[in-house]
């Protein structure tokens, strides 16, 4: 069995263990398992053929996601803001990849615009429930919501491409939506609810989001 064949099952197992560590408050193992997740996906993606040139963008996105994970383990405003910036860079790389994969054209821009409006409306609802709890984080959270909405909208837009339709339906759209849900629950829990079980929901949806996106990136290796 090749090592790349055990990377994705290994990722899912570690994700499950990580969620258990969150629920059981095993803080050290919670941090260790969290830092193992994204590197497994990066290694898997790099083990595939044709990941360089413009296809290297997803690897950059995963790298900044890992950096964000590492920074968010720390406590305090500087770690939080730095982690948020890292994830913004991840979303920008994912967005750039989706644009290169399938540019928004006149006959497909309606899907992109409509999806972006829906994403921003969802973000506005989340922001409404956070009103009064964000303090000095109001502007950073608002800008972050804009970037993740853009990424998700471009992921959905790939559905309008005849060849990419199946990949978008199976991987890109579920991955992007799970990412949006994860960050929405993260914000609500971090600033308002502070429930440990919601931390499990955050990491489960985040892990599956990165898993689905990575599978989609892999499936586009022979495209173009």
Secondary structure as a PSIPRED ss2 file (coil, helix, strand):
# PSIPRED VFORMAT (PSIPRED V4.0)

   1 X C   1.000  0.000  0.000
   2 X C   1.000  0.000  0.000
   3 X C   1.000  0.000  0.000
   4 X H   0.000  1.000  0.000
   5 X H   0.000  1.000  0.000
   6 X H   0.000  1.000  0.000
   7 X H   0.000  1.000  0.000
   8 X H   0.000  1.000  0.000
   9 X H   0.000  1.000  0.000
  10 X H   0.000  1.000  0.000
  11 X H   0.000  1.000  0.000
  12 X H   0.000  1.000  0.000
  13 X H   0.000  1.000  0.000
  14 X H   0.000  1.000  0.000
  15 X H   0.000  1.000  0.000
  16 X H   0.000  1.000  0.000
  17 X H   0.000  1.000  0.000
  18 X H   0.000  1.000  0.000
  19 X H   0.000  1.000  0.000
  20 X H   0.000  1.000  0.000
  21 X H   0.000  1.000  0.000
  22 X H   0.000  1.000  0.000
  23 X H   0.000  1.000  0.000
  24 X H   0.000  1.000  0.000
  25 X C   1.000  0.000  0.000
  26 X C   1.000  0.000  0.000
  27 X H   0.000  1.000  0.000
  28 X H   0.000  1.000  0.000
  29 X H   0.000  1.000  0.000
  30 X H   0.000  1.000  0.000
  31 X H   0.000  1.000  0.000
  32 X H   0.000  1.000  0.000
  33 X H   0.000  1.000  0.000
  34 X H   0.000  1.000  0.000
  35 X H   0.000  1.000  0.000
  36 X H   0.000  1.000  0.000
  37 X H   0.000  1.000  0.000
  38 X H   0.000  1.000  0.000
  39 X H   0.000  1.000  0.000
  40 X H   0.000  1.000  0.000
  41 X H   0.000  1.000  0.000
  42 X H   0.000  1.000  0.000
  43 X H   0.000  1.000  0.000
  44 X H   0.000  1.000  0.000
  45 X H   0.000  1.000  0.000
  46 X H   0.000  1.000  0.000
  47 X C   1.000  0.000  0.000
  48 X C   1.000  0.000  0.000
  49 X C   1.000  0.000  0.000
  50 X C   1.000  0.000  0.000
  51 X C   1.000  0.000  0.000
  52 X C   1.000  0.000  0.000
  53 X H   0.000  1.000  0.000
  54 X H   0.000  1.000  0.000
  55 X H   0.000  1.000  0.000
  56 X H   0.000  1.000  0.000
  57 X H   0.000  1.000  0.000
  58 X H   0.000  1.000  0.000
  59 X H   0.000  1.000  0.000
  60 X H   0.000  1.000  0.000
  61 X H   0.000  1.000  0.000
  62 X H   0.000  1.000  0.000
  63 X H   0.000  1.000  0.000
  64 X H   0.000  1.000  0.000
  65 X H   0.000  1.000  0.000
  66 X H   0.000  1.000  0.000
  67 X H   0.000  1.000  0.000
  68 X H   0.000  1.000  0.000
  69 X H   0.000  1.000  0.000
  70 X H   0.000  1.000  0.000
  71 X H   0.000  1.000  0.000
  72 X H   0.000  1.000  0.000
  73 X H   0.000  1.000  0.000
  74 X C   1.000  0.000  0.000
  75 X C   1.000  0.000  0.000
  76 X C   1.000  0.000  0.000
  77 X H   0.000  1.000  0.000
  78 X H   0.000  1.000  0.000
  79 X H   0.000  1.000  0.000
  80 X H   0.000  1.000  0.000
  81 X H   0.000  1.000  0.000
  82 X H   0.000  1.000  0.000
  83 X H   0.000  1.000  0.000
  84 X H   0.000  1.000  0.000
  85 X H   0.000  1.000  0.000
  86 X H   0.000  1.000  0.000
  87 X H   0.000  1.000  0.000
  88 X H   0.000  1.000  0.000
  89 X H   0.000  1.000  0.000
  90 X H   0.000  1.000  0.000
  91 X H   0.000  1.000  0.000
  92 X H   0.000  1.000  0.000
  93 X H   0.000  1.000  0.000
  94 X H   0.000  1.000  0.000
  95 X H   0.000  1.000  0.000
  96 X H   0.000  1.000  0.000
  97 X H   0.000  1.000  0.000
  98 X H   0.000  1.000  0.000
  99 X H   0.000  1.000  0.000
 100 X H   0.000  1.000  0.000
 101 X H   0.000  1.000  0.000
 102 X C   1.000  0.000  0.000
 103 X C   1.000  0.000  0.000
 104 X C   1.000  0.000  0.000
 105 X C   1.000  0.000  0.000
 106 X C   1.000  0.000  0.000
 107 X C   1.000  0.000  0.000
 108 X C   1.000  0.000  0.000
 109 X H   0.000  1.000  0.000
 110 X H   0.000  1.000  0.000
 111 X H   0.000  1.000  0.000
 112 X H   0.000  1.000  0.000
 113 X H   0.000  1.000  0.000
 114 X H   0.000  1.000  0.000
 115 X H   0.000  1.000  0.000
 116 X H   0.000  1.000  0.000
 117 X H   0.000  1.000  0.000
 118 X H   0.000  1.000  0.000
 119 X H   0.000  1.000  0.000
 120 X H   0.000  1.000  0.000
 121 X H   0.000  1.000  0.000
 122 X H   0.000  1.000  0.000
 123 X H   0.000  1.000  0.000
 124 X H   0.000  1.000  0.000
 125 X H   0.000  1.000  0.000
 126 X H   0.000  1.000  0.000
 127 X H   0.000  1.000  0.000
 128 X H   0.000  1.000  0.000
 129 X H   0.000  1.000  0.000
 130 X H   0.000  1.000  0.000
 131 X C   1.000  0.000  0.000
 132 X C   1.000  0.000  0.000
 133 X C   1.000  0.000  0.000
 134 X C   1.000  0.000  0.000
 135 X H   0.000  1.000  0.000
 136 X H   0.000  1.000  0.000
 137 X H   0.000  1.000  0.000
 138 X H   0.000  1.000  0.000
 139 X H   0.000  1.000  0.000
 140 X H   0.000  1.000  0.000
 141 X H   0.000  1.000  0.000
 142 X H   0.000  1.000  0.000
 143 X H   0.000  1.000  0.000
 144 X H   0.000  1.000  0.000
 145 X H   0.000  1.000  0.000
 146 X H   0.000  1.000  0.000
 147 X H   0.000  1.000  0.000
 148 X H   0.000  1.000  0.000
 149 X H   0.000  1.000  0.000
 150 X H   0.000  1.000  0.000
 151 X H   0.000  1.000  0.000
 152 X H   0.000  1.000  0.000
 153 X H   0.000  1.000  0.000
 154 X H   0.000  1.000  0.000
 155 X H   0.000  1.000  0.000
 156 X H   0.000  1.000  0.000
 157 X H   0.000  1.000  0.000
 158 X H   0.000  1.000  0.000
 159 X H   0.000  1.000  0.000
 160 X H   0.000  1.000  0.000
 161 X C   1.000  0.000  0.000
 162 X C   1.000  0.000  0.000
 163 X C   1.000  0.000  0.000
 164 X C   1.000  0.000  0.000
 165 X H   0.000  1.000  0.000
 166 X H   0.000  1.000  0.000
 167 X H   0.000  1.000  0.000
 168 X H   0.000  1.000  0.000
 169 X H   0.000  1.000  0.000
 170 X H   0.000  1.000  0.000
 171 X H   0.000  1.000  0.000
 172 X H   0.000  1.000  0.000
 173 X H   0.000  1.000  0.000
 174 X H   0.000  1.000  0.000
 175 X H   0.000  1.000  0.000
 176 X H   0.000  1.000  0.000
 177 X H   0.000  1.000  0.000
 178 X H   0.000  1.000  0.000
 179 X H   0.000  1.000  0.000
 180 X H   0.000  1.000  0.000
 181 X H   0.000  1.000  0.000
 182 X H   0.000  1.000  0.000
 183 X H   0.000  1.000  0.000
 184 X H   0.000  1.000  0.000
 185 X H   0.000  1.000  0.000
 186 X H   0.000  1.000  0.000
 187 X H   0.000  1.000  0.000
 188 X H   0.000  1.000  0.000
 189 X H   0.000  1.000  0.000
 190 X H   0.000  1.000  0.000
 191 X H   0.000  1.000  0.000
 192 X H   0.000  1.000  0.000
 193 X H   0.000  1.000  0.000
 194 X C   1.000  0.000  0.000
 195 X C   1.000  0.000  0.000
 196 X H   0.000  1.000  0.000
 197 X H   0.000  1.000  0.000
 198 X H   0.000  1.000  0.000
 199 X H   0.000  1.000  0.000
 200 X H   0.000  1.000  0.000
 201 X H   0.000  1.000  0.000
 202 X H   0.000  1.000  0.000
 203 X H   0.000  1.000  0.000
 204 X H   0.000  1.000  0.000
 205 X H   0.000  1.000  0.000
 206 X H   0.000  1.000  0.000
 207 X H   0.000  1.000  0.000
 208 X H   0.000  1.000  0.000
 209 X H   0.000  1.000  0.000
 210 X H   0.000  1.000  0.000
 211 X H   0.000  1.000  0.000
 212 X H   0.000  1.000  0.000
 213 X H   0.000  1.000  0.000
 214 X H   0.000  1.000  0.000
 215 X H   0.000  1.000  0.000
 216 X H   0.000  1.000  0.000
 217 X H   0.000  1.000  0.000
 218 X H   0.000  1.000  0.000
 219 X H   0.000  1.000  0.000
 220 X C   1.000  0.000  0.000
 221 X C   1.000  0.000  0.000
 222 X C   1.000  0.000  0.000
 223 X C   1.000  0.000  0.000
 224 X C   1.000  0.000  0.000
